[in-house]
Amino acid sequence: MNNAADAAKAAADAAGIALRALDAVRADLAAVYRDLHAHPELSFAEHRTAAEVADRAREFGCEVTTGVGRTGVVAVLRNGPGPTVLLRADFDALPVGERTGLDYASTADGVMHACGHDMHVTCLLGALKLLADSRSLWSGTVLGVFQPAEEIAQGARAMLDDGLYERFGTPDVVLGQHVGPFPAGLIGAHAGPAFAATDGLRVVMYGKGAHGSRPEASVDPVVMAASTVLRLQTIVSREIPGGETAVVTVGALNAGTKDNIIPDEAELKINIRTYKENVRARVLAAVERIVRGEAAVAGAEREPDITGIDSFPVVVNDADAVARTMAAVGAVIGDDKVLDPGPVTGSEDVGLFGTEAQVPVCYWLFGGADAEAYGAAFAAGTVDRDIPSNHSPFFAPLVEPTLTTGVTALTTAALAWLDLR
């Protein structure tokens, strides 16, 4: 065998030994997951979550520091000389009212783990437990980074600005994963630009209010905003080449208080996804041109305000890191269960950890959907309709085999980069 195949086999063999202990902690991890799911917390308010994570990690023998980047937690396993491997999980929830009907559904009104961050946390805790209990197999350092505020694109930067690497060491590789709406038990990793850049914009369009019975006395911002929403949909279809990828979504449109009052203003919140800087620049310019143009056509006496909400950079997976990591993971779970999903239009700030350290990143997806239900929906061509996706109030990954797959992937990935004994 060549060196790469030998290394993958060695990592898989070590993982096989470490994973023997998973049966003993699987039920406890499932309980942790259900508890986290029932108690979601919004970005930078993850105090209970951080405390639970810190307590668990200390039980495993990690050196634990809380309050990193406001509410982040860093759990360190030091085990002699060798590489430093960063394993990352985000842990904030979303302002979504849960509608899953689960017996462990959110107890927080209007807040839900609708993106699976509770699963990410549980899997990383499981991996730290297995790695801590199998120190005889490896040497090096594992940085377990539990990151706040991913949903508002501020958590990774906050932890870095709080001296993450100066305080805990600079990693040699950044590894992580995200649960998604495809069959549980599968892993997906794409080399190159893997997760899209995001630009969130808030637009306020100013009109002139009037009585609903006298629209001629108004400059109607509702009509102005409606025209803008429709026109924005032509950017991708008419201004971006067919071989490029861009998404423009108006996620919120707010105006008015009563049926017979024409309001003074309307607010739009716009989300943009791109992979290339030239495409990003073109879309942003088109959005501004359309917003200002529609206001001018409507006769608005005041220019619209356009401000940024948040911004995520493209996540670029290092090709060699993907090959090395997935070879080991595939050797454990089966190569037929590792696939290339292509670029994902979702966004993530995990790439900042790699960029800051100038080290490779490997960030992958793991499935959380019921395989039978997914297969039926796929055969019927109704996956988008019948399989709840991230940010849906119905999004609910199966506890198993999702949890086992996630713990297995993280543990194996770490061992693929640590020194093996």
C-alpha positions, -999 to +999 in steps of 0.1 A: +000+000+000+011+036-005+018+060+024-017+076+022-034+042+023-012+031+051-020+062+071-057+059+066-056+023+077-036+031+108-060+059+117-090+036+111-074+008+132-068+033+161-104+046+157-117+011+158-101+006+192-112+040+206-148+035+193-152+003+213-161+025+243-189+042+224-215+016+233-210+024+270-216+062+265-242+062+237-272+064+260-257+092+280-248+111+249-283+107+236-296+121+269-272+151+266-285+157+231-322+157+241-314+180+270-296+205+248-324+203+222-350+211+249-330+241+262-319+261+231-302+295+236-297+323+211-264+337+199-241+350+227-268+339+252-256+303+254-248+304+291-266+272+302-252+253+271-217+265+279-220+254+315-232+219+305-204+216+280-178+227+305-190+203+331-190+174+308-155+181+293-140+185+328-154+150+336-135+137+306-102+151+319-100+181+296-085+215+306-116+237+303-118+275+298-152+293+296-160+328+284-138+326+254-153+350+228-180+359+254-197+325+257-174+301+240-158+271+256-124+256+249-116+220+261-080+209+257-066+174+257-028+175+259-011+142+254+026+148+248+044+162+217+027+161+183+003+179+161-025+202+174-059+193+160-088+217+163-122+201+165-150+227+163-187+226+171-211+256+172-238+257+198-263+286+193-299+282+184-323+301+161-354+324+167-377+297+153-408+283+170-405+245+171-432+224+155-416+189+155-439+175+183-410+157+199-412+148+235-379+167+240-390+197+219-378+232+229-390+246+261-380+281+251-408+301+234-398+310+199-363+295+201-352+262+186-322+242+176-334+243+140-299+239+126-286+209+145-260+227+166-271+206+196-261+175+176-227+191+168-220+198+205-230+163+215-208+146+188-178+167+199-183+158+235-185+122+225-153+124+205-135+141+233-146+114+257-133+086+234-101+104+227-095+111+264-100+074+272-077+062+244-046+084+251-024+053+248-032+053+211-020+089+202+001+119+210-004+155+204-031+181+214-068+182+208-085+216+210-122+212+214-137+245+204-173+250+213-182+282+194-211+306+201-229+329+177-224+311+144-259+320+132-250+357+133-215+352+118-197+366+149-187+337+171-155+325+153-142+360+151-150+367+187-130+336+199-101+345+177-101+381+188-102+368+224-068+352+219-078+317+210-045+307+195-023+328+218-039+312+248-044+276+237-020+271+208-022+273+170-036+242+153-021+223+124-056+215+110-092+226+116-118+199+115-156+200+119-190+189+107-225+199+101-257+178+102-279+180+071-311+167+056-299+136+039-298+100+051-283+094+085-252+073+084-238+091+054-209+116+053-204+143+026-172+163+019-163+185-010-128+197-017-124+234-027-151+260-022-175+240-001-198+264+017-209+297+002-201+332+013-231+351+027-240+388+027-270+399+047-285+433+040-311+454+056-329+478+033-352+506+044-373+522+016-389+555+023-422+566+010-449+591+020-478+579+042-514+586+035-550+574+041-557+541+024-586+557+006-563+584-010-532+565-025-527+595-048-515+615-018-489+589-010-456+575-022-465+539-013-435+520+001-454+488+001-457+488-037-421+501-039-409+472-018-431+446-036-416+458-070-382+456-055-386+420-043-398+409-078-370+427-096-343+413-073-353+378-085-340+387-120-304+392-108-296+355-108-317+346-138-306+376-160-273+390-147-253+360-135-238+336-161-254+301-162-222+284-151-219+305-119-238+301-087-256+328-068-287+329-045-307+361-037-334+357-011-357+383+005-363+367+039-383+395+055-405+423+043-421+445+069-444+475+064-475+491+078-497+486+108-533+487+095-552+480+063-563+516+057-530+533+064-503+536+038-471+537+058-440+559+055-415+531+050-409+494+043-380+472+055-365+443+035-339+418+047-319+403+019-296+373+019-270+367-008-250+335-014-220+333-037-187+314-041-166+339-062-156+374-053-164+387-088-199+372-087-204+386-052-195+421-063-218+419-093-247+407-072-242+434-045-240+461-071-271+448-088-290+448-055-281+484-048-289+495-083-323+478-082-332+491-047-323+527-056-338+524-091-372+512-078-372+540-052-365+566-079-392+552-102-417+553-074-409+590-068-394+585-034-381+618-020-355+601+002-328+576-008-331+541+006-308+530+034-288+498+027-268+484+056-250+451+063-265+426+088-238+399+087-212+384+064-197+349+061-166+341+040-165+311+017-154+279+034-126+264+013-118+228+021-082+219+015-081+191-011-053+171+006-070+175+040-103+162+026-086+132+010-066+124+041-096+128+065-122+111+044-099+081+036-097+074+073-134+080+079-143+058+049-121+030+062-142+029+094-178+035+082-174+022+046-162+040+016-197+037+001-210+059+029-187+088+020-198+110-008-191+143-025-222+165-022-207+193-043-207+229-031-233+237-006-251+271-006-253+272+031-227+293+049-204+289+079-178+309+098-156+279+106-133+288+078-120+318+098-102+294+122-082+280+093-075+313+076-063+329+109-039+300+115-030+296+078-037+258+081-059+234+061-096+231+068-118+200+064-154+206+071-180+179+062-217+171+063-233+142+081-268+130+074-296+132+100-327+122+080-346+089+082-331+068+053-364+051+044-383+084+044-356+101+024-355+072-001-393+074-006-392+112-011-363+109-035-381+083-056-412+106-057-391+137-064-404+154-033-373+157-011-375+195-009-411+192+001-411+162+024-377+162+042-374+192+066-342+211+061-321+232+084-338+263+098-372+246+094-395+245+125-398+207+116-361+200+114-353+171+137-323+148+130-327+112+141-308+107+173-295+074+159-276+066+138-268+103+134-251+106+168-230+075+163-219+086+128-210+121+140-189+108+170-173+082+147-164+108+121-149+133+145-129+107+165-115+091+133-107+125+117-088+136+148-068+103+148-060+108+111-040+139+121-026+131+155+006+111+159-003+074+164+017+052+188 
